[in-house]
Amino acid sequence: MPYASLTPASDHPAAPTTQPAPSPRLTLEERLTFVTTVMTARLDEAAVAYEVNTAHITPVDLADVVTVPLTPALQPPSQSYPTPVAALLQRAHHRLLTGGWCSGALVDAHGARCMLGAIQIEARGDAGLEAGAAAVLLDAIRREVGDVDSVPSFNDTHGSGHVPLRMVNRAAVLADARGL
């Protein structure tokens, strides 16, 4: 027996046949405002969830995690220049790479050296060789950046050793090309 015959028709009211009123059309600005409001609420909720989910995580010190040097061990150049000034500049470049670069002094408290400090230590007391290397270095700097008063003034205008080291390397190439 069908289900409808067991229950009287008067027990189930008829479904309304009226349709909902059409929604008013929104302008583009109104839609964008609505979407912005919804997205802001979602982002705020996500930010709170992130804070709750990461509250138990303690910061990690990289010194506790990294057990190998961050930079590969720097080896002396496998082949040095045959000319004395170029070889001196190459050794000075290597000294700056391995011992560190500084500004404001020939040598700082940690043993890092400026451009001339590296040339001086690698010249091993040979004042003529040291002067020749400093002259080629100044020429290489002037070729690249224009008028510079001196090597120390160029060295001290930089906050990191990247450019000074590059200039010492270029000076070694220039000295080798000149046969110095």
OpenMM code with the backbone's topology and positions (N, CA, C; nanometers):
from openmm import Vec3, app, unit

residues = "MET PRO TYR ALA SER LEU THR PRO ALA SER ASP HIS PRO ALA ALA PRO THR THR GLN PRO ALA PRO SER PRO ARG LEU THR LEU GLU GLU ARG LEU THR PHE VAL THR THR VAL MET THR ALA ARG LEU ASP GLU ALA ALA VAL ALA TYR GLU VAL ASN THR ALA HIS ILE THR PRO VAL ASP LEU ALA ASP VAL VAL THR VAL PRO LEU THR PRO ALA LEU GLN PRO PRO SER GLN SER TYR PRO THR PRO VAL ALA ALA LEU LEU GLN ARG ALA HIS HIS ARG LEU LEU THR GLY GLY TRP CYS SER GLY ALA LEU VAL ASP ALA HIS GLY ALA ARG CYS MET LEU GLY ALA ILE GLN ILE GLU ALA ARG GLY ASP ALA GLY LEU GLU ALA GLY ALA ALA ALA VAL LEU LEU ASP ALA ILE ARG ARG GLU VAL GLY ASP VAL ASP SER VAL PRO SER PHE ASN ASP THR HIS GLY SER GLY HIS VAL PRO LEU ARG MET VAL ASN ARG ALA ALA VAL LEU ALA ASP ALA ARG GLY LEU".split()
positions = [
    Vec3(0.0842, -0.1164, 0.0000),
    Vec3(0.0000, 0.0000, 0.0000),
    Vec3(0.0895, 0.1236, 0.0000),
    Vec3(0.0561, 0.2199, -0.0839),
    Vec3(0.1402, 0.3393, -0.0917),
    Vec3(0.1336, 0.4189, 0.0365),
    Vec3(0.2406, 0.4921, 0.0594),
    Vec3(0.2576, 0.5734, 0.1793),
    Vec3(0.1506, 0.6809, 0.1887),
    Vec3(0.1133, 0.7398, 0.0814),
    Vec3(0.0149, 0.8487, 0.0815),
    Vec3(-0.1209, 0.8006, 0.1308),
    Vec3(-0.1505, 0.6759, 0.1101),
    Vec3(-0.2821, 0.6298, 0.1527),
    Vec3(-0.2881, 0.6061, 0.3020),
    Vec3(-0.1753, 0.5936, 0.3703),
    Vec3(-0.1762, 0.5710, 0.5138),
    Vec3(-0.1956, 0.6992, 0.5931),
    Vec3(-0.1523, 0.8077, 0.5379),
    Vec3(-0.1658, 0.9335, 0.6102),
    Vec3(-0.2645, 1.0216, 0.5382),
    Vec3(-0.3470, 1.0865, 0.6125),
    Vec3(-0.4436, 1.1745, 0.5477),
    Vec3(-0.3739, 1.2936, 0.4830),
    Vec3(-0.4302, 1.3449, 0.3792),
    Vec3(-0.3753, 1.4572, 0.3044),
    Vec3(-0.3753, 1.5837, 0.3873),
    Vec3(-0.4615, 1.5943, 0.4842),
    Vec3(-0.4703, 1.7163, 0.5631),
    Vec3(-0.3533, 1.7290, 0.6608),
    Vec3(-0.2787, 1.6188, 0.6861),
    Vec3(-0.1650, 1.6252, 0.7785),
    Vec3(-0.0450, 1.6995, 0.7176),
    Vec3(-0.0344, 1.7056, 0.5878),
    Vec3(0.0803, 1.7700, 0.5212),
    Vec3(0.0336, 1.8954, 0.4506),
    Vec3(0.0777, 2.0091, 0.4981),
    Vec3(0.0367, 2.1313, 0.4307),
    Vec3(0.1058, 2.1421, 0.2958),
    Vec3(0.0449, 2.2094, 0.2065),
    Vec3(0.1011, 2.2264, 0.0727),
    Vec3(0.2191, 2.3212, 0.0795),
    Vec3(0.3213, 2.2952, -0.0015),
    Vec3(0.4408, 2.3800, -0.0063),
    Vec3(0.4036, 2.5134, -0.0683),
    Vec3(0.4616, 2.6192, -0.0201),
    Vec3(0.4283, 2.7493, -0.0774),
    Vec3(0.4767, 2.7564, -0.2222),
    Vec3(0.4017, 2.8190, -0.3022),
    Vec3(0.4352, 2.8275, -0.4433),
    Vec3(0.4947, 2.9631, -0.4789),
    Vec3(0.5143, 3.0496, -0.3797),
    Vec3(0.5727, 3.1805, -0.4091),
    Vec3(0.7250, 3.1669, -0.4216),
    Vec3(0.7844, 3.2409, -0.5102),
    Vec3(0.9285, 3.2379, -0.5292),
    Vec3(0.9910, 3.3526, -0.4507),
    Vec3(1.1180, 3.3335, -0.4071),
    Vec3(1.1820, 3.4419, -0.3321),
    Vec3(1.2005, 3.5640, -0.4218),
    Vec3(1.2038, 3.6779, -0.3576),
    Vec3(1.2214, 3.8029, -0.4328),
    Vec3(1.3607, 3.8042, -0.4936),
    Vec3(1.3738, 3.8509, -0.6162),
    Vec3(1.5064, 3.8548, -0.6776),
    Vec3(1.5980, 3.9490, -0.6000),
    Vec3(1.7263, 3.9097, -0.5880),
    Vec3(1.8208, 3.9939, -0.5151),
    Vec3(1.8568, 4.1149, -0.6009),
    Vec3(1.8764, 4.2262, -0.5356),
    Vec3(1.9106, 4.3457, -0.6133),
    Vec3(2.0505, 4.3296, -0.6737),
    Vec3(2.0726, 4.3848, -0.7897),
    Vec3(2.2023, 4.3759, -0.8564),
    Vec3(2.2980, 4.4706, -0.7853),
    Vec3(2.4193, 4.4190, -0.7569),
    Vec3(2.5216, 4.4994, -0.6908),
    Vec3(2.6135, 4.5612, -0.7950),
    Vec3(2.6613, 4.6782, -0.7639),
    Vec3(2.7579, 4.7413, -0.8540),
    Vec3(2.8931, 4.6746, -0.8338),
    Vec3(2.9848, 4.7017, -0.9230),
    Vec3(3.1186, 4.6434, -0.9129),
    Vec3(3.1859, 4.6857, -0.7830),
    Vec3(3.1741, 4.8112, -0.7462),
    Vec3(3.2357, 4.8594, -0.6233),
    Vec3(3.1771, 4.7893, -0.5014),
    Vec3(3.0472, 4.7676, -0.5012),
    Vec3(2.9831, 4.6990, -0.3887),
    Vec3(3.0295, 4.5536, -0.3802),
    Vec3(3.0392, 4.4884, -0.4956),
    Vec3(3.0880, 4.3497, -0.4947),
    Vec3(3.2320, 4.3429, -0.4461),
    Vec3(3.3170, 4.4355, -0.4923),
    Vec3(3.4563, 4.4356, -0.4478),
    Vec3(3.4665, 4.4626, -0.2989),
    Vec3(3.3856, 4.5527, -0.2479),
    Vec3(3.3843, 4.5806, -0.1042),
    Vec3(3.3419, 4.4566, -0.0262),
    Vec3(3.2405, 4.3879, -0.0748),
    Vec3(3.1940, 4.2660, -0.0101),
    Vec3(3.3041, 4.1596, -0.0097),
    Vec3(3.3676, 4.1378, -0.1239),
    Vec3(3.4736, 4.0370, -0.1328),
    Vec3(3.5918, 4.0750, -0.0441),
    Vec3(3.6269, 4.2021, -0.0409),
    Vec3(3.7366, 4.2482, 0.0450),
    Vec3(3.7049, 4.2216, 0.1913),
    Vec3(3.5816, 4.2480, 0.2316),
    Vec3(3.5408, 4.2241, 0.3698),
    Vec3(3.5492, 4.0758, 0.4042),
    Vec3(3.5010, 3.9927, 0.3156),
    Vec3(3.5039, 3.8480, 0.3387),
    Vec3(3.6483, 3.7986, 0.3459),
    Vec3(3.7330, 3.8438, 0.2521),
    Vec3(3.8717, 3.7984, 0.2504),
    Vec3(3.9479, 3.8472, 0.3724),
    Vec3(3.9209, 3.9678, 0.4164),
    Vec3(3.9864, 4.0194, 0.5367),
    Vec3(3.9495, 3.9345, 0.6576),
    Vec3(3.8240, 3.8980, 0.6678),
    Vec3(3.7802, 3.8123, 0.7787),
    Vec3(3.8493, 3.6763, 0.7716),
    Vec3(3.8595, 3.6190, 0.6510),
    Vec3(3.9266, 3.4896, 0.6355),
    Vec3(4.0753, 3.4994, 0.6703),
    Vec3(4.1404, 3.6059, 0.6259),
    Vec3(4.2826, 3.6232, 0.6554),
    Vec3(4.3055, 3.6440, 0.8045),
    Vec3(4.2188, 3.7200, 0.8703),
    Vec3(4.2306, 3.7381, 1.0151),
    Vec3(4.2152, 3.6048, 1.0877),
    Vec3(4.1192, 3.5256, 1.0423),
    Vec3(4.0984, 3.3939, 1.1020),
    Vec3(4.2193, 3.3040, 1.0795),
    Vec3(4.2765, 3.3084, 0.9604),
    Vec3(4.3954, 3.2273, 0.9302),
    Vec3(4.5148, 3.2728, 1.0133),
    Vec3(4.5298, 3.4038, 1.0346),
    Vec3(4.6405, 3.4550, 1.1152),
    Vec3(4.6296, 3.4070, 1.2592),
    Vec3(4.5086, 3.4085, 1.3135),
    Vec3(4.4889, 3.3589, 1.4500),
    Vec3(4.5189, 3.2095, 1.4564),
    Vec3(4.4727, 3.1350, 1.3583),
    Vec3(4.4984, 2.9909, 1.3561),
    Vec3(4.6479, 2.9635, 1.3463),
    Vec3(4.7194, 3.0409, 1.2665),
    Vec3(4.8643, 3.0241, 1.2538),
    Vec3(4.9324, 3.0495, 1.3877),
    Vec3(4.8946, 3.1577, 1.4544),
    Vec3(4.9538, 3.1902, 1.5837),
    Vec3(4.9283, 3.0794, 1.6855),
    Vec3(4.8081, 3.0263, 1.6856),
    Vec3(4.7746, 2.9182, 1.7788),
    Vec3(4.8536, 2.7924, 1.7452),
    Vec3(4.8623, 2.7597, 1.6164),
    Vec3(4.9300, 2.6373, 1.5749),
    Vec3(5.0810, 2.6435, 1.5901),
    Vec3(5.1400, 2.7626, 1.5938),
    Vec3(5.2855, 2.7726, 1.6030),
    Vec3(5.3328, 2.8273, 1.7364),
    Vec3(5.2450, 2.8454, 1.8309),
    Vec3(5.2830, 2.9034, 1.9597),
    Vec3(5.3811, 2.8140, 2.0352),
    Vec3(5.3760, 2.6858, 2.0162),
    Vec3(5.4610, 2.5932, 2.0899),
    Vec3(5.6007, 2.5786, 2.0294),
    Vec3(5.6229, 2.6299, 1.9090),
    Vec3(5.7513, 2.6144, 1.8411),
    Vec3(5.8498, 2.7166, 1.8959),
    Vec3(5.9660, 2.6690, 1.9393),
    Vec3(6.0696, 2.7589, 1.9885),
    Vec3(6.1639, 2.7940, 1.8742),
    Vec3(6.2192, 2.9143, 1.8752),
    Vec3(6.3111, 2.9524, 1.7677),
    Vec3(6.4354, 2.8644, 1.7702),
    Vec3(6.4892, 2.8397, 1.6525),
    Vec3(6.6070, 2.7550, 1.6396),
    Vec3(6.7266, 2.8417, 1.6050),
    Vec3(6.8354, 2.8218, 1.6776),
    Vec3(6.9595, 2.8916, 1.6464),
    Vec3(7.0354, 2.8076, 1.5449),
    Vec3(7.0710, 2.8687, 1.4305),
    Vec3(7.1396, 2.7937, 1.3259),
    Vec3(7.2719, 2.7363, 1.3736),
    Vec3(7.3329, 2.7981, 1.4740),
    Vec3(7.4590, 2.7450, 1.5256),
    Vec3(7.4381, 2.6073, 1.5885),
    Vec3(7.3178, 2.5814, 1.6369),
    Vec3(7.2880, 2.4501, 1.6948),
    Vec3(7.2610, 2.3453, 1.5880),
    Vec3(7.2233, 2.3887, 1.4686),
    Vec3(7.1831, 2.2966, 1.3629),
    Vec3(7.2936, 2.2731, 1.2622),
    Vec3(7.3570, 2.3810, 1.2168),
    Vec3(7.4580, 2.3705, 1.1120),
    Vec3(7.5880, 2.3224, 1.1737),
    Vec3(7.6362, 2.2103, 1.1254),
    Vec3(7.7590, 2.1534, 1.1810),
    Vec3(7.8744, 2.1576, 1.0824),
    Vec3(7.8513, 2.2108, 0.9644),
    Vec3(7.9575, 2.2250, 0.8651),
    Vec3(7.9737, 2.3727, 0.8337),
    Vec3(8.0888, 2.4126, 0.7822),
    Vec3(8.1049, 2.5538, 0.7478),
    Vec3(8.0056, 2.5972, 0.6413),
    Vec3(7.9598, 2.7198, 0.6507),
    Vec3(7.8657, 2.7717, 0.5529),
    Vec3(7.9325, 2.8000, 0.4193),
    Vec3(8.0609, 2.8313, 0.4224),
    Vec3(8.1350, 2.8527, 0.2983),
    Vec3(8.2384, 2.7426, 0.2845),
    Vec3(8.2629, 2.6977, 0.1643),
    Vec3(8.3645, 2.5944, 0.1487),
    Vec3(8.5006, 2.6482, 0.1873),
    Vec3(8.5855, 2.5603, 0.2324),
    Vec3(8.7201, 2.6004, 0.2707),
    Vec3(8.7907, 2.6597, 0.1491),
    Vec3(8.8485, 2.7751, 0.1686),
    Vec3(8.9140, 2.8428, 0.0585),
    Vec3(9.0574, 2.7930, 0.0465),
    Vec3(9.0901, 2.7447, -0.0680),
    Vec3(9.2237, 2.6945, -0.0951),
    Vec3(9.3031, 2.8019, -0.1684),
    Vec3(9.4349, 2.8015, -0.1496),
    Vec3(9.5140, 2.8968, -0.2264),
    Vec3(9.5001, 2.8683, -0.3748),
    Vec3(9.5195, 2.9685, -0.4575),
    Vec3(9.5052, 2.9469, -0.6010),
    Vec3(9.5977, 2.8352, -0.6483),
    Vec3(9.5466, 2.7511, -0.7357),
    Vec3(9.6256, 2.6372, -0.7821),
    Vec3(9.7399, 2.6818, -0.8719),
    Vec3(9.7201, 2.7927, -0.9410),
    Vec3(9.8252, 2.8407, -1.0290),
    Vec3(9.8408, 2.9897, -1.0053),
    Vec3(9.9606, 3.0307, -0.9679),
    Vec3(9.9816, 3.1728, -0.9441),
    Vec3(10.0369, 3.2384, -1.0695),
    Vec3(10.0275, 3.3679, -1.0703),
    Vec3(10.0775, 3.4431, -1.1850),
    Vec3(10.2302, 3.4353, -1.1884),
    Vec3(10.2886, 3.4354, -1.3082),
    Vec3(10.4348, 3.4267, -1.3175),
    Vec3(10.5055, 3.5593, -1.2860),
    Vec3(10.4331, 3.6701, -1.2943),
    Vec3(10.4958, 3.7991, -1.2689),
    Vec3(10.4841, 3.8348, -1.1213),
    Vec3(10.5845, 3.9043, -1.0640),
    Vec3(10.5860, 3.9249, -0.9185),
    Vec3(10.4719, 4.0118, -0.8648),
    Vec3(10.4389, 4.1218, -0.9323),
    Vec3(10.3316, 4.2090, -0.8827),
    Vec3(10.1974, 4.1384, -0.8931),
    Vec3(10.1736, 4.0706, -1.0046),
    Vec3(10.0472, 3.9977, -1.0205),
    Vec3(10.0356, 3.8864, -0.9168),
    Vec3(10.1443, 3.8152, -0.8923),
    Vec3(10.1423, 3.7084, -0.7917),
    Vec3(10.1172, 3.7659, -0.6524),
    Vec3(10.1780, 3.8822, -0.6230),
    Vec3(10.1552, 3.9472, -0.4941),
    Vec3(10.0085, 3.9856, -0.4785),
    Vec3(9.9493, 4.0435, -0.5820),
    Vec3(9.8081, 4.0822, -0.5750),
    Vec3(9.7179, 3.9598, -0.5620),
    Vec3(9.7561, 3.8508, -0.6260),
    Vec3(9.6772, 3.7275, -0.6124),
    Vec3(9.6857, 3.6739, -0.4697),
    Vec3(9.8042, 3.6789, -0.4105),
    Vec3(9.8183, 3.6350, -0.2707),
    Vec3(9.7410, 3.7274, -0.1765),
    Vec3(9.7423, 3.8587, -0.2054),
    Vec3(9.6673, 3.9544, -0.1228),
    Vec3(9.5174, 3.9271, -0.1330),
    Vec3(9.4720, 3.8955, -0.2526),
    Vec3(9.3303, 3.8607, -0.2720),
    Vec3(9.2943, 3.7378, -0.1893),
    Vec3(9.3792, 3.6363, -0.1944),
    Vec3(9.3538, 3.5151, -0.1164),
    Vec3(9.3564, 3.5453, 0.0334),
    Vec3(9.4471, 3.6314, 0.0755),
    Vec3(9.4563, 3.6697, 0.2168),
    Vec3(9.3268, 3.7375, 0.2608),
    Vec3(9.2728, 3.8242, 0.1771),
    Vec3(9.1468, 3.8915, 0.2114),
    Vec3(9.0305, 3.7927, 0.2163),
    Vec3(9.0321, 3.6950, 0.1268),
    Vec3(8.9262, 3.5934, 0.1271),
    Vec3(8.9299, 3.5088, 0.2539),
    Vec3(9.0486, 3.4676, 0.2927),
    Vec3(9.0593, 3.3755, 0.4061),
    Vec3(9.0701, 3.4456, 0.5402),
    Vec3(9.1386, 3.5592, 0.5452),
    Vec3(9.1598, 3.6276, 0.6719),
    Vec3(9.0587, 3.7338, 0.7045),
    Vec3(8.9832, 3.7755, 0.6047),
    Vec3(8.8814, 3.8773, 0.6268),
    Vec3(8.9259, 4.0131, 0.5786),
    Vec3(8.8270, 4.0966, 0.5511),
    Vec3(8.8484, 4.2324, 0.5025),
    Vec3(8.7992, 4.3294, 0.6084),
    Vec3(8.8665, 4.4437, 0.6196),
    Vec3(8.8217, 4.5472, 0.7127),
    Vec3(8.8394, 4.6838, 0.6481),
    Vec3(8.7818, 4.7845, 0.7094),
    Vec3(8.8011, 4.9220, 0.6642),
    Vec3(8.8409, 5.0058, 0.7846),
    Vec3(8.9097, 5.1146, 0.7566),
    Vec3(8.9473, 5.2054, 0.8638),
    Vec3(9.0809, 5.1762, 0.9286),
    Vec3(9.1429, 5.0652, 0.8962),
    Vec3(9.2725, 5.0290, 0.9541),
    Vec3(9.3406, 4.9286, 0.8621),
    Vec3(9.4750, 4.9223, 0.8720),
    Vec3(9.5459, 4.8205, 0.7944),
    Vec3(9.5078, 4.6807, 0.8420),
    Vec3(9.4977, 4.6656, 0.9764),
    Vec3(9.4610, 4.5380, 1.0376),
    Vec3(9.3677, 4.5689, 1.1538),
    Vec3(9.2553, 4.4959, 1.1640),
    Vec3(9.1659, 4.5195, 1.2773),
    Vec3(9.1982, 4.4232, 1.3910),
    Vec3(9.1226, 4.4297, 1.4978),
    Vec3(9.1486, 4.3491, 1.6173),
    Vec3(9.1349, 4.1996, 1.5919),
    Vec3(9.0612, 4.1613, 1.4888),
    Vec3(9.0400, 4.0203, 1.4583),
    Vec3(9.1380, 3.9673, 1.3543),
    Vec3(9.2270, 4.0523, 1.3068),
    Vec3(9.3241, 4.0100, 1.2073),
    Vec3(9.2815, 4.0320, 1.0635),
    Vec3(9.1631, 4.0855, 1.0424),
    Vec3(9.1184, 4.1169, 0.9067),
    Vec3(9.1987, 4.2363, 0.8568),
    Vec3(9.2179, 4.2427, 0.7269),
    Vec3(9.3019, 4.3464, 0.6686),
    Vec3(9.2272, 4.4253, 0.5626),
    Vec3(9.2747, 4.5480, 0.5414),
    Vec3(9.2240, 4.6272, 0.4298),
    Vec3(9.3028, 4.5871, 0.3053),
    Vec3(9.2740, 4.6499, 0.1947),
    Vec3(9.3409, 4.6148, 0.0693),
    Vec3(9.4916, 4.6348, 0.0796),
    Vec3(9.5338, 4.7507, 0.1302),
    Vec3(9.6772, 4.7759, 0.1435),
    Vec3(9.7407, 4.6905, 0.2520),
    Vec3(9.6657, 4.6610, 0.3567),
    Vec3(9.7183, 4.5741, 0.4624),
    Vec3(9.7488, 4.4346, 0.4103),
    Vec3(9.6636, 4.3850, 0.3215),
    Vec3(9.6868, 4.2530, 0.2625),
    Vec3(9.8081, 4.2568, 0.1696),
    Vec3(9.8207, 4.3639, 0.0934),
    Vec3(9.9373, 4.3762, 0.0052),
    Vec3(10.0643, 4.3852, 0.0889),
    Vec3(10.0593, 4.4639, 0.1960),
    Vec3(10.1771, 4.4835, 0.2810),
    Vec3(10.2250, 4.3519, 0.3430),
    Vec3(10.1343, 4.2734, 0.3962),
    Vec3(10.1757, 4.1487, 0.4607),
    Vec3(10.2262, 4.0471, 0.3583),
    Vec3(10.1655, 4.0467, 0.2410),
    Vec3(10.2078, 3.9516, 0.1381),
    Vec3(10.3353, 3.9947, 0.0667),
    Vec3(10.3717, 4.1230, 0.0737),
    Vec3(10.4960, 4.1701, 0.0124),
    Vec3(10.6174, 4.1253, 0.0929),
    Vec3(10.5984, 4.0890, 0.2169),
    Vec3(10.7033, 4.0363, 0.3040),
    Vec3(10.8249, 4.1295, 0.3130),
    Vec3(10.7945, 4.2593, 0.3266),
    Vec3(10.9007, 4.3574, 0.3468),
    Vec3(10.9615, 4.4153, 0.2210),
    Vec3(10.9218, 4.3724, 0.1051),
    Vec3(10.9744, 4.4260, -0.0211),
    Vec3(10.8955, 4.5518, -0.0564),
    Vec3(10.9530, 4.6684, -0.0212),
    Vec3(10.8830, 4.7951, -0.0389),
    Vec3(10.8580, 4.8264, -0.1860),
    Vec3(10.9493, 4.7913, -0.2740),
    Vec3(10.9312, 4.8173, -0.4165),
    Vec3(10.8163, 4.7357, -0.4738),
    Vec3(10.8103, 4.6094, -0.4354),
    Vec3(10.7024, 4.5222, -0.4815),
    Vec3(10.5684, 4.5712, -0.4269),
    Vec3(10.5692, 4.6128, -0.2999),
    Vec3(10.4469, 4.6649, -0.2371),
    Vec3(10.3989, 4.7912, -0.3084),
    Vec3(10.4891, 4.8827, -0.3411),
    Vec3(10.4533, 5.0074, -0.4098),
    Vec3(10.4011, 4.9787, -0.5504),
    Vec3(10.4634, 4.8835, -0.6197),
    Vec3(10.4172, 4.8479, -0.7537),
    Vec3(10.2763, 4.7902, -0.7515),
    Vec3(10.2485, 4.7051, -0.6532),
    Vec3(10.1155, 4.6446, -0.6412),
    Vec3(10.0118, 4.7504, -0.6062),
    Vec3(10.0465, 4.8431, -0.5159),
    Vec3(9.9532, 4.9489, -0.4780),
    Vec3(9.9238, 5.0401, -0.5978),
    Vec3(10.0241, 5.0676, -0.6800),
    Vec3(10.0035, 5.1529, -0.7975),
    Vec3(9.9120, 5.0853, -0.8996),
    Vec3(9.9335, 4.9554, -0.9238),
    Vec3(9.8475, 4.8834, -1.0180),
    Vec3(9.7049, 4.8745, -0.9630),
    Vec3(9.6937, 4.8538, -0.8339),
    Vec3(9.5605, 4.8472, -0.7719),
    Vec3(9.4876, 4.9801, -0.7873),
    Vec3(9.5558, 5.0910, -0.7626),
    Vec3(9.4928, 5.2224, -0.7783),
    Vec3(9.4513, 5.2449, -0.9238),
    Vec3(9.5357, 5.2024, -1.0168),
    Vec3(9.5014, 5.2170, -1.1588),
    Vec3(9.3780, 5.1330, -1.1937),
    Vec3(9.3712, 5.0104, -1.1412),
    Vec3(9.2551, 4.9241, -1.1680),
    Vec3(9.1278, 4.9854, -1.1101),
    Vec3(9.1378, 5.0442, -0.9925),
    Vec3(9.0214, 5.1082, -0.9301),
    Vec3(8.9762, 5.2273, -1.0145),
    Vec3(9.0709, 5.3085, -1.0574),
    Vec3(9.0360, 5.4266, -1.1371),
    Vec3(8.9767, 5.3871, -1.2716),
    Vec3(9.0212, 5.2779, -1.3297),
    Vec3(8.9627, 5.2309, -1.4551),
    Vec3(8.8161, 5.1939, -1.4374),
    Vec3(8.7845, 5.1405, -1.3216),
    Vec3(8.6478, 5.0927, -1.2970),
    Vec3(8.5535, 5.2023, -1.2481),
    Vec3(8.5973, 5.2820, -1.1511),
    Vec3(8.5050, 5.3757, -1.0864),
    Vec3(8.5354, 5.5222, -1.1135),
    Vec3(8.6430, 5.5515, -1.1805),
    Vec3(8.6752, 5.6907, -1.2099),
    Vec3(8.7765, 5.7462, -1.1121),
    Vec3(8.7663, 5.8743, -1.0864),
    Vec3(8.8644, 5.9443, -1.0037),
    Vec3(8.8517, 5.9035, -0.8574),
    Vec3(8.9587, 5.8467, -0.8052),
    Vec3(8.9664, 5.8063, -0.6649),
    Vec3(9.0963, 5.8629, -0.6104),
    Vec3(9.0915, 5.9182, -0.4889),
    Vec3(9.2116, 5.9790, -0.4310),
    Vec3(9.3197, 5.8772, -0.4005),
    Vec3(9.2799, 5.7674, -0.3356),
    Vec3(9.3792, 5.6692, -0.2935),
    Vec3(9.3123, 5.5340, -0.2718),
    Vec3(9.3958, 5.4326, -0.2574),
    Vec3(9.3428, 5.2984, -0.2297),
    Vec3(9.2735, 5.2958, -0.0937),
    Vec3(9.3334, 5.3540, 0.0129),
    Vec3(9.2625, 5.3525, 0.1419),
    Vec3(9.1274, 5.4243, 0.1383),
    Vec3(9.1180, 5.5360, 0.0650),
    Vec3(8.9886, 5.6053, 0.0604),
    Vec3(8.8850, 5.5205, -0.0126),
    Vec3(8.9269, 5.4494, -0.1182),
    Vec3(8.8348, 5.3588, -0.1874),
    Vec3(8.7935, 5.2450, -0.0949),
    Vec3(8.8914, 5.1870, -0.0256),
    Vec3(8.8650, 5.0747, 0.0650),
    Vec3(8.7648, 5.1150, 0.1726),
    Vec3(8.7834, 5.2347, 0.2292),
    Vec3(8.7018, 5.2759, 0.3434),
    Vec3(8.5620, 5.3233, 0.3061),
    Vec3(8.5334, 5.3394, 0.1771),
    Vec3(8.3987, 5.3808, 0.1376),
    Vec3(8.3027, 5.2637, 0.1260),
    Vec3(8.3518, 5.1426, 0.1432),
    Vec3(8.2669, 5.0243, 0.1271),
    Vec3(8.2313, 4.9633, 0.2619),
    Vec3(8.1100, 4.9132, 0.2703),
    Vec3(8.0611, 4.8499, 0.3930),
    Vec3(8.0891, 4.7015, 0.3984),
    Vec3(8.1240, 4.6430, 0.2849),
    Vec3(8.1595, 4.5009, 0.2826),
    Vec3(8.2799, 4.4851, 0.1908),
    Vec3(8.3427, 4.3698, 0.1958),
    Vec3(8.4633, 4.3462, 0.1187),
    Vec3(8.4398, 4.2984, -0.0225),
    Vec3(8.3152, 4.2880, -0.0651),
    Vec3(8.2867, 4.2328, -0.1975),
    Vec3(8.3557, 4.3116, -0.3092),
    Vec3(8.3350, 4.4403, -0.3146),
    Vec3(8.3933, 4.5225, -0.4217),
    Vec3(8.5445, 4.5350, -0.4043),
    Vec3(8.5965, 4.5629, -0.2840),
    Vec3(8.7424, 4.5693, -0.2709),
    Vec3(8.8128, 4.4388, -0.3111),
    Vec3(8.7585, 4.3244, -0.2759),
    Vec3(8.8206, 4.1986, -0.3158),
    Vec3(8.8183, 4.1818, -0.4672),
    Vec3(8.7083, 4.2195, -0.5275),
    Vec3(8.6985, 4.2104, -0.6729),
    Vec3(8.8031, 4.3000, -0.7387),
    Vec3(8.8260, 4.4178, -0.6811),
    Vec3(8.9235, 4.5099, -0.7383),
    Vec3(9.0661, 4.4568, -0.7233),
    Vec3(9.0975, 4.3918, -0.6135),
    Vec3(9.2313, 4.3331, -0.5967),
    Vec3(9.2516, 4.2231, -0.7009),
    Vec3(9.1496, 4.1438, -0.7245),
    Vec3(9.1590, 4.0395, -0.8260),
    Vec3(9.1776, 4.0997, -0.9656),
    Vec3(9.1039, 4.2055, -0.9962),
    Vec3(9.1192, 4.2713, -1.1270),
    Vec3(9.2574, 4.3336, -1.1412),
    Vec3(9.3106, 4.3846, -1.0309),
    Vec3(9.4446, 4.4417, -1.0350),
    Vec3(9.5481, 4.3331, -1.0648),
    Vec3(9.5282, 4.2124, -1.0127),
    Vec3(9.6194, 4.1013, -1.0431),
    Vec3(9.6160, 4.0675, -1.1904),
    Vec3(9.4993, 4.0668, -1.2493),
    Vec3(9.4862, 4.0392, -1.3933),
    Vec3(9.5539, 4.1501, -1.4733),
    Vec3(9.5341, 4.2755, -1.4296),
    Vec3(9.5940, 4.3890, -1.4990),
    Vec3(9.7473, 4.3834, -1.4883),
    Vec3(9.7993, 4.3531, -1.3717),
    Vec3(9.9445, 4.3434, -1.3545),
    Vec3(10.0021, 4.2321, -1.4411),
    Vec3(9.9327, 4.1215, -1.4483),
    Vec3(9.9800, 4.0119, -1.5328),
    Vec3(9.9794, 4.0525, -1.6796),
    Vec3(9.8757, 4.1237, -1.7223),
    Vec3(9.8679, 4.1687, -1.8623),
    Vec3(9.9809, 4.2669, -1.8942),
    Vec3(10.0233, 4.3441, -1.7952),
    Vec3(10.1325, 4.4392, -1.8151),
    Vec3(10.2695, 4.3736, -1.7985),
    Vec3(10.2717, 4.2496, -1.7543),
    Vec3(10.3991, 4.1819, -1.7322),
    Vec3(10.4707, 4.2273, -1.6070),
    Vec3(10.3947, 4.2770, -1.5105),
    Vec3(10.4548, 4.3254, -1.3852),
    Vec3(10.4566, 4.2181, -1.2784),
] * unit.nanometer
topology = app.Topology()
chain = topology.addChain("A")
for resn in residues:
    res = topology.addResidue(resn, chain)
    for name in ("N", "CA", "C"):
        topology.addAtom(name, app.Element.getBySymbol(name[0]), res)
